[in-house]
């Protein structure tokens, strides 16, 4: 993608308008929204300045699960921009046009691209902001800069973000921080990842190390989409191995992606959820958990069942379904993993020895306050101890903290089920930019800034 060169990072003494912690799809969407806001602000000669810090050495989104034939479960129209700005040059359709595949995708006949293609789209969009992102830079802590406006009682208007990279420690100053550190892989209590114990996120990173061997038996723990995809992948990749799918249900449950149920992912559903009572929030999440949690694409369920059935008919059952089963103790030795399995029905126990086990047991949202220990006391919480977050995704704080702390992702309790998903990235990014871009913030920004010039970007195409 062709784009102009941004003016570069702010100097050590400069104060950024926005500092993004993490540069996955959420903050990439924010970077685009900031750049497009710059088009509107150009008339005033002002542009919000922004920089992003990303721990990974390059852009990546669930690289360990980019299985060749895995498809997205949402429409390409729920890309980084279309629901907010259908004319954006950062849309999925613009990407297809730039790659010379627009007609081919139309002929493909599906609104859901492969996961591999969507990742390529994200990389394509991220390339335009390379000069605004410090890759290989891990944020250590975020500190208040007391009296930054020149008086001892002025409160906290600027935050200092301390990051560590191969070059050493770097400190950035910002009026607003947007924390989007993604999801943390979750393993069952007592289970520790190892050479033969993996989380599903590492599937494609670790599988090549096994490719030269001949595993006899592998296990997959979990009942959701990732678990089914892992079972399918291992079954195809190791044709001599027995693949044990272990879950406490009778079988994989289909995802509800019917039109009415999908309204739970609409931008308007965020307003409904945010305004609902705590009891109503719990009920809404319960009603529609089967749109996202521990559910599988029906076509994949059918494929796995038919494969399992045909193997039973042939007397060569490699895909074993160990349903109504829980995993207890997990012990890794030099050459195998011992799994203690417990029946959900009668509590009986058995031990299965496998060459490796993959836990597709999901993720949890990262705690945004982990990076803000000095500010934790100023952040307000609800009776359940969860962060109070405004409709604009800004953490509610005591009045003395006037710098903005925004959160992307860890907001399911306040904004609903789409908080950790791609469905609302485009609209949410625009809402956060609108909140940050007050007249005072625009006036404080230096001329030019370090954003991407969208007018020049369009001209370059």
Secondary structure by P-SEA (a helix, b strand, c coil): cccccccccccccccccbbbccccaaaaaaaaaaaaaaaaaccccbbbbbbbbbcccccccccccccccccccccccccccccccccccccaaaaaaaaccaaaaaacccccccaaaaaaaaaaaacccccccccccccccccccccccccccccccbbbbbbbccccbbbbbbcbbbbcccbbbbccccccccccccccccccccccccccccccbbbbbcccaaaaaaaaaaaaacccbbbbbbcccccbbbbcccccccccccaaaaaaaaaccaaaaaaaaaaccccccccccaaaaaaaaaaaaaaaaaccccccccccbbbcbbbbcccbbbbbbbbcccbbbbbbbbccccccccccccccccccccccccccccccccccccccccccccccccbbbbbcccccccccccccccccaaaaaaaaaaaaccaaaaaacccccccccaaaaaaac
